[in-house]
Amino acid sequence: MCATKVMVGIPGEDDYAIRIGEGVLDDLGRDVRALPCAAKATRVLLLTDSNVGPLYADRAKASLAAAGFQATDVTIPAGEENKNIQVIAEIWEAMADLALGRDCLVVALGGGVVGDMAGFVAATYMRGVPVIQVPTTLLSMVDSSVGGKTGFNLSAGKNLVGAFKQPAFVCASTDVLATLNEREWSCGLAEIAKSAVIDSDDFFFWLVDNAPALMERSTAAVTEAITRSVVFKANVVAQDKTESKGVRECLNYGHTLAHAVELLSGYGTYSHGHAVAEGMRFAARLGQHLVGTPAELVQEQDALLDALGLPAIEWRTDEAAMLDAMKKDKKARAGNVRFTLPSDVGSWELATVDDERIAAQLREWKAGETA
Ligand code: GLY
């Protein structure tokens, strides 16, 4: 088996490894046993959901059992609508019923929802136990499993309660991606494209060259894309763990418009990935007015997103409603909307953009000029 290991070193946190490769799920127990925080542990809570559990929980448990862990799985119903305090409380209660102590481990087997909830539970149960992330979607492999953001949704908005909880280990077993549908696949590709534009020419043009291979899910290309994305993200998080220094915001490239599109078109109408891709098209065009984004970047990014199966979306709505949604987003500050804008491939600026400029850009967008 050929696997890649990326180390994440965040000041003030224990270093952790991300292991990426086909079949690394079967080494989970051995890899977890080697962690200092797990040397004496015997009990594991395996948190999964009703989609992923039937496919991969037995494999994860067998690997953990072979390394001497007693793993109990708790399966939550799949879906973002279950990322709430009621389900979190049920997990806490299940852990207490199992008499899990401070020496237990939490293993998150699933996509972003499971990972975020497991991380939050691990951050809070008995004031903190280790969490191991086993992401099973491309999106969670390249984004949410790394960097320690955890939490749940309130009725007022997504991820409004949470904690930073870095994992002790991340196991990205690329073989499990075989069961992902096209929509889930494209969500991951959008975040990879986002990372490539912000990171460097090297990543961006590698992605341009390898877009067809990624569409075909070539193992080599997928492993490389995940590796490049997590190296990029690890570097960003190492500089700004809690998104307080104006660095981690680069990961929000494309997300300002995307959040408004998702909210106003109705969650689920467009996948998060399609919304982010649209947001990248919008932000690059806004960048032409504000930070000198070259026209070549706009064109090359459009072509890349098209090649990754993320075409421009046709849905439009009133610009006042879009602006209002952007102002209410939790990333806005004092009602000011902020965008990550690429001044070139591999360089970016965080810009607070005045309402008139955003409205003008939204009018262009409404007239179809991001297509
Ligand atoms: N997904 C953005 C971040 O982790 O900061």
Boltz pocket constraint, residues with backbone or C-beta under 6 A from the ligand:
constraints:
  - pocket:
      binder: B
      contacts: [[A, 143], [A, 144], [A, 146], [A, 147], [A, 149], [A, 243], [A, 248], [A, 251], [A, 252]]
      max_distance: 6.0
